[in-house]
Amino acid sequence: MPIRTVKSRLFFKIMGSYVLLLVAVLGVLNVLVAQRMRENYVQQERDNLKQTAAFLANWLPADQTEYQSWADTHGNPLGIRITIIHKEGQVLADNQFDRVQMDNHATRPEIASAARSGLGTSIRFSRTLGKNELYLAYRVPDSPSPGLILRVAVPLQEISEGYRPLQRSILITSLLAFALALALGYRFTRSLTGRIQQIQEFSHSVARGNLNARIRDPKGDELGHLSRSLNRTADAMQSYISELKSEKNRIAALLEAMRAGILATDREERVTLMNAALGRILGLNPTDSLGRKVIEVVRDSELKGILARALREGREISATMEINLALPRVFEVVAVPLCESNSEPQGVVAVLHDITQLKKLENIRKDFVANVSHELRTPLTSIQGFAETLLDGALEDRKNNRRFLEIIRSHAVQLGNLTQDLLTLASLEAAAFTLRRSLVDLSALVQEVVESTSLLRTQKRIELSVTIADSVPPVQADGEKLRQVLMNLLDNAIKFTPEAGRIWIEVARRQGEDSVELHVRDTGPGIPSSDLPRVFERFYRVDKARSRDQGGTGLGLAIVRHIVEAHQGRVEAKSILGEGADFIVTLPIGNSGDSRSPEERAVSVKA
């Protein structure tokens, strides 16, 4: 293309844009100035009307029959419209229209505002006079009729006449400024196009890969600075390319470090990106998956459908799905189409968040509600049934009425125990309690709990052995909470140990650790290995019917777990079916400051 043609086109583009911008700026400036002038004049007129209304209100006649003549006398010489309005909205006088033919004015904005606050203004079209007017309503403070409103108004046309000459002066000034700016812009544009053309030729050379291209003889103004910058750009181009590669590598590292799975596909549903997290989830090598179909990589039709839908509809698609891997995993999938400008999507990026644990917690919550309902239903039904039996006549049956009342009391006690355990568990789970730590002597604590359960053990002829190693110091803990832990474990062991069975309580310091380990073992029926991971869940029972008959609430072990974990300890259960169970509590010792002798700490009790 000839240079002259390029310069000509460039000149007209710059000059045309300059003229359009100049016209737009001057036009907007004129509009804003005119609007501002109008607002100032309107505000000035509003202030004048306010002063006029306040002045006229002082001379308002006391007799209502004189309102019309008073409005004519004062309104016509002043060139304003005066309207006197009753507090209910009836027009009492108007100097420019027959008040009898005028509507009720109670709903007029300026009247309503004046009735509320004493003063109201508005600009609107008057249906009575057929023109726009500025209204100001003033509630007369000391009028014979309470709430009487005096309204004054002037036509907007008269206000406009006041600033029209000034508006014409501003317009003429704007035209002169436009002509001067146009002349300067023409001269500047002609001198600019040649230098811009030189820069344009340089950019074309660089775009074709010629990094040796340079702009000759750069001058000292802004374009000169631009020319030197472009020359330095050619020198630094290779460095920038290296930085872009480095940035690409950093982004790739971020994608690889994300815990959520990232999957990108093209329009043919072929994998273009898979981060390491998704590779670990699927058990695949991300590199080997590139270029393969999604269905070949994930082998899940639901995920394929989500990606296809996002590509087809061109919008974000969110869904929750389950993928059957080695173990079923639940994912929250967010698929977003990859769009360039307004073109059709060229692919899809999907983020897979593993929410398996959240779903598990949600199911636990649902099971908890169902279990509470079930646990409450049985004793409540029994209490209701036996109470109705007593009311129906069994109260007079001396042979059975006491037995019925004992059953009702037994179920009421069971409900009380369940309620107390629920409150305790809720407090523990919500961390709404404070551990009152002190030095706790485990020997004394175990002895106290053992003695409190002697009656139950005697009834079942259970032999209990307690052994506390001499290396066990006092622990920093909440004594009452630890008593509850030991009581729940021992009570559990007594319930499930058959008659003439044995229970062992052993306390020892763990080798090489600053912690104490407490065992509660029994010779009960034991726990199946499939149930061991769940014994510390709320309401979980290995033998549901037997546990309920023995008065258990199903919350004791859950309470134990929460208390132990609050002490930064841990609890676990070991068992061989038919050979009993072993519950192990591990507690950190903390700063015990133990000064007892080994003889004072060593205890061995056989009961």
N, C-alpha and C positions, 0 to 999 in steps of 0.2 A: 504494500500500500504506500503511495507517495507520502512523503513527510508533510507536504502542504495540505493534503486531504486530512491527515491525522490531526494536524494543528487546527484546521478549520473545525473539525468535529469536536475536538477538545475545547476549543474556544467557546463554541455555542453551548456546550454542556455546562461549562463553568459559569459562563455569563447568564445562561438561562436559570441555573440554580440560584445564582446570586440575586437575580431580579425577583424570582419567586419568593426567596427568603426575605428580601427587602420589603416586598409588598405585604407579605404575611406579617412581618414584625410591625410595620407601620400601621397596617390594618388593625391588628390586635391591640396595639398601643392606643390608637384612636378610640377603639371600642371601650377599652378599659378606662381611659381618661373621661370619655363621655358618660360612662356608667358612674364613675366616681363623682363627676360633677353633678349628675342628676341626684345621686344619693345625698350629696352635701346640700343641694338646694332643697330636696325634699325634707331633710332633717332640719334645715334652717326654717322651712315653712312650718314644720311640725312644732318646733319650739315657739314660733310666733303664734301659732294657733293655741298652744298651751297657755301662753301668757294672755292671749285675748280671751280665752274661755275663763280663766281664773279672774280676769278683770271684770268681764261681763257678769259673772256669777254674783259679784258683790252688788250689782244693780238690778238684779232680777226682782220684778214686782211681787208683792205678797199675794195679790189677787190673781187667781188662775185665769180669769176672764180677760186679763190684760196681757197675757202671754203673747198672743198673735200680734197685737199692735206694737208691743215691745220688740219682738223679733224683726218686724218690718222696719221699725225706726232705727235699730242698731245694725241690722244685717245689710240692708241695701246700700247705705253710705260707705260701709267698710268693704263692700264687694265680696262678702262671704255669705255662705249659707248658714243660717242658724235654725236649729231644730231643738225643741224642748220636748222631752220624752218622760212619760210617767215611769215609775219603777217597774210596773207590770208590762211595759212595752208600748202603750198607747201613745201616739203622737199628739201632743197638746198644742204645738204651734210649729209653723215652718214658713220662712219668708220667701221661698221660691216654689212652693207647691201647695196644693190644697190638702190640708192635713186630714180631711174627712176621707179622701180617696187613698190615703197612704196605709200600708200594711202595718201589722204589729212589728215593732223593731226589737223585741226582746232577744231574738236570735241573731241579730247583727253582731259580728265579731267585736266591733269597738264598744257596742252597748253592753254585751255580756262581760267584757273585760272591765269596763268602768264599774259595772254593778258589783264585781268581785273586789277589785283593787282600788277603785276610785278614778282610774284613768285608763283609757284604751284608744288605740289608733289602728287604722287599716287603710289600705289602698285597694279600691275595688270599683267595679262598674255599677253605677247607680241605675237601677231599672226605672226609678221614678223620673230622673232627668235625662236618661239615655246617654251618659258620658261617664268617663273615669274621674273619680274624685278622691282627694285625700281627706279622711275623716279623723276627727279627734273628739272623743266623748269624755265629758268631765262630770263627775258626780258632785252635785252642789252640796257642800257640807252642812250649811245651816239654812236649808230651804224650808218653806212652810210645809211642803210635802216631803216626808223622809224618802230618801232614795231617788229624788228627782235628778235627771241627767240632762245636761246642756251639751249639745253636739254642734260643733262648728266644722265647716268643710269648704274647701276651695277646689276648683277643677284643676286637674293635672296639666291641662293645656296652658293655663296661665303660668304654672310653674316652669313649663318648658320654654315659654317665651323669655323667661329671665336669663337663661344661660345659653340661648341659641346664638347670640352674637359671639360669645367667647368660643363656642364650638366651631363657628366658621373660621375664626382666627387660627385655631389649632389645626384645622384641616388645611388651610393655606400654608402654614408653616411646615406641615408634614409633606406637602407636595414639593415645596422648595428643597427640603432635605432629601427627598427622593431623587430629584433631578441632580443634585450635587453628588449624592452617593452613586448614582448611575454612571456619571462621567468618570469618577474615580475608579469605579469597578471595571469600566471598559479599558482604561489604561493599564490597570493592574493585571487584568486577565490576559491582555496581549503580550505583556512581558513574561507572564508566568507559563504560558503554553509551551514555549520553546524549551524551557528548562525541564518541564514535566515530561515532554517528549523524550528528552535524553534519558531521564530516569526510567521511562517506560521501556526503552530499548534495552537498558541494562537489565531490568527485571525479566524480559523475554529471554535474554541470554542465560541468565541464571536458571530460569525454569527449564531450559533445554539441557542443563547440566554443565554449563560453562562457568565454573567457579573462578576462572581467571578474568572474567569481565570486570571492568572498572569504569566509573564515571570520571571523565577528565575535567580538569580545571574547576573543581567545586568552589563556590563563592562562600562568603561569610555569613549570609543570612540563614533563615530557617531551612530553606531548601538546600543550602550548602551543608548545614548540619545533617540534614536527611541524606544527602549524597555521601557524606563521610560515614554515616551510620550504615548505609547500604554497602559501602566498600568493606567496612569491618564485618558486615554480615557474611560476605563471601568468604572472608578469612576464617570466621567462626562456625561456618556451616557444618563442617565435619564434626566439630566438637558438640554442636547441638544434636546432631544425629546420634552421637554416642550417648548423650544424656537421655535422649528419648528411649534408646534401647535399655538404658539403666532403669528408667522409670517404668518401662514395660516389665522388667524383671521384678521390680519392687511390687508392682500390682499383682503379678503372678504369685509372689511370695505371700502377699496378704490373702489372696484367695486360698492358697494352700494352707495358711495358718487358721483359717476360719473353721469353727467347730461345726457350723451348718454345712450341709452338702450343697454344692453348686453344680448345676448341669446346664449347658448351653447346647442348642441344636440349630441347624439351618432349616431352610424351607422344606428340604427332603427328609426331615426328622433324623438327620445324621448327627452324631455327637461331635461338637466342635470344641468343647471344654468340659473337663470334669476335675474338680479339685480333689486333694488327697483325702479330705474328710469323707466325701461321698465314696471314694474308692475303698476306704477302710470299711464303711458301712456295708457296701455291696460285696466286699472281698475281691475287688478287681484292681488291675493295674490301669490307672487313668490314661496313660500313654497308649496302651494297647486298645483302649476303647474308642479312641478318636477315629472318626470316619465310619463307625458302625451305626446301624439303626438302633434307635432307643429301645425297641422291643427286644433286640438281641442282647443288649447290655443289661437292662433292668428286668426284663421278662415279667412285666406287670402291665396289663392292658389298661388299668385305671390311670396310671401315670401317663401312658401314651395318649389317652383320651384328653387329659388335662392340657398337655402340651399342644395337641392338635387343636383344641378349642381356643386356646390363647392365640395361636397362629391364625386361625380362621376368623375369629371375632375381632382381633386386633386390640384387645384390652386385657387388663390384669385379671387373672383367674386365681381364686383361692379355694382350697379344698383340704379336707382331712382324709387321709387314706391309710390303709394298712398294707405293708409289704411283708410277705412271708419269706423271711430269710432263715438263718439257722434257728432263730427265735422270732416270733411275730413282732414287728416294730411298727409303731404308729407315727406318721409324719404329718406335719402341717406344711402343705405345698403352696407356694406363691409363684405363679408363672407369669412373666411379663414379656410381651412381644418386643423384639428388637426392631425399631423403626428408624429410618433415616429420613429426616424432614417429613414430608407428607406422603412418602411412598409407602407401598405395602410392606408389611413386616418381612424382614429377611431371616428371621429366626426367633427363637424363644430362649429366655434365661429363666431357670427355675431354681428357687431356694427351698431346700428340704430341711425343716427343723424337726429334730427327733423329740416328740412329745410323749414317748412311751411312758415315762415315769409320771408325767402329769395325768395321763389317762388312768394309770394305776391308782394314783391318789384319789382321783374322782370316783373310781369304782369303790375304793375303800370307804369313801364318804357315803356313797349310796348304800353299801353293805352295812355301815354303822347305823344309818337311819332305820334300815329294815330290821337289824338285830335288836335295836332298842325297842322298836314296836313289838317285836316278837317276845322279848323278855318281859315287857310290861303286860302284854295281853294275858299270859297264863295266870299269874297271881291275881290280876284284877278280875278275871273271869271267875276264878275260884272264890274270891271274896264276895263278889256280887251274887254268885249262886248260893253260897251258904247263908249270906245275909237274907236273901229272899226266902230261903227255906225256913230260917228262924222266924221271919215275919209271917210266913204262911201257917204257923202253928207249932213249929218244932221248938220254939222258945219254951213251951210248956212241957216238952218232953225231957224229963230229968235224966233219962238214960243217955241222950245224945246231944242235948243242948250245950253242955260244957265242951264236948269233943268238937262240935262245930265251931265254937268260939275259939278253941285252941288252934283249929285249922286257919281261921281268919287271922288270928294273931300271928301265926307262923308266916303266912303269906304277906302280911303287913310288914313284918320284920324283914322279909326278903326284899320287899319293895324299898324299905328304908335303906338297907345295905346297898342295893343297886343304885339308888339315888345318891348316896354318899360317895360311892365309888365313881359315879359319873361326874359329880362335882369335883372330886379330887383329880380325876383324869383331865377334866377340862382345865383346871387350874394349872396342872403340870404342862399340858400341851400348849397353853397360851403363855407360858412363862410369866404367869401372873403371881408367882410366889417368890419369896426371897429365902435363900438358904441361910439359916442361922448357924454359921460354922463355929465350931469350937473343938477342943480336943476330946475325941470320943474314945473311951476305953472299950474296945471290942469284946474283951473278956466279960466285963460287967454287962454289956448290952446283950450278948448271947445268953448269959446266965439269966437275965431278967426275962427274955422272951421264952426261954426254955421253961422257966417256972410258971409262966402265965398259961402255957399249953399243957401242963401236967395232967389236968383233969381229963382232957380229950384223949391223951395218950394212955392214961390209965384205963379208961373205958374200953379201948381197943387193944390193950395189953401190948403196946408198941414199945420196943426198946430203943432208947435214944443215946447215942454216943457223941460227945462233944470234945474236940481236940483243938487247942489253940497253941501254936508253936511259940516258943519263948522269944523268937526274934521279931514278933509282931509288935510294933509300937502303936501308940494312939494315932488316930488319923484325924486330919482336919475335915470335919463334915458336920452335917446337920443331924444331931442325934435322933430327933423324932422321926425324920424321914428314913434314916437307916433302920430304926426300929420297925417302921412300917414295911420296909423291904424284907427284913428277916422274918417278920410275922407272917407276911403273905406267902413267902416260900415255905416256911415250916408248916403253916396251915394247909397249904396245898399238898405237901408231902404226907401229912397225917390223914387227909381226906382220901388219898389214893393208895395209901399203904394198907394192905389187908391186916386183919387181926393177927397178933403175934408176929408182926413184921418188924423191920429195923429201919432206923433213920440215923444218918451220920451228919454231923456238922463239923467241918474242918476249916480252920483259918490259918494261913501261912503267908509268909512274905515271899514274893516271887524272886527267884534267883536272878541277880543282875539287873533288877528293875526296882524303882522307887514306888512300889505298889503292893497292895495286899490282895490275896485271892481267897474268897470264901466259897466253900462247897456245901450244898445241901443235897444229900443223896438219899434215896429210899429204895425199898424192895417192892415197889408197886408194879403195876402191869407194864410200865414203860410207855414210850411214845413211838409210833411208827416213824421211820426216817423221812417219809413224805410229809409228815406233819411238823417236824422239828423247825423248819424255817418260819412257821406261822404261829407258833405257840405264844408269842408275845404280842400278837394282834388282838385288838379289842373284840370281845365276845367269841373268840375262837376257842372251841372245845374239841378235844380229841374224841371223847365220848359224851355227846351233848346230853343225852337223856340222863346218864349217871351223874354228870356234873350238876345239872339243874336239881336233881333229887337231893343232892348233898348240900344244896343251899348256895352254891357258888354263883357269882354274878358274871363270870367270864371276863372280868376286868383286872383281876389281881396281878397277873403277869405283865399286862400293859402298864400298870402303875409302877411296877418294879422297874421296868425298862426305862421309863421316863425319869424316875428318881435317880437311877444309877447314871444315866447319861447327863443329868444336870450336875452330877459330881465329877464330870469328865471321866467317868468309868465306862465299863462295858459289861454286858450280861449275855450268857449263852446257855444253851441246853444241850446235853448229850444223853443219849439213851440207846439201850438195846431192848427191843421188844420182848417183854416177858421177864426182864431182869432189872427193871427199875429205871429211874431217871436221875441225872446229876445236873443241878443248876449251879452255874459258876458265875460269881460276881467278882469283878476286878475293880479295885478302887485305888486311886493315887493316895499316897501317904501325906504329902505336903510337908510343911514345917511342923513336925510334931513336937519337937523339944522334949522327947520322952526321957524321964529321969528314973524310971522304975527299974528295979532289979529284975533279972531273969526269973527269979522265984516268984515275984509278984505277978509276972505276965503269964507264966506257964499255968495252964488250967487243963485238967482232963476230967471230965464228968461222965459218969455212966448212970443213966436213969432208966 
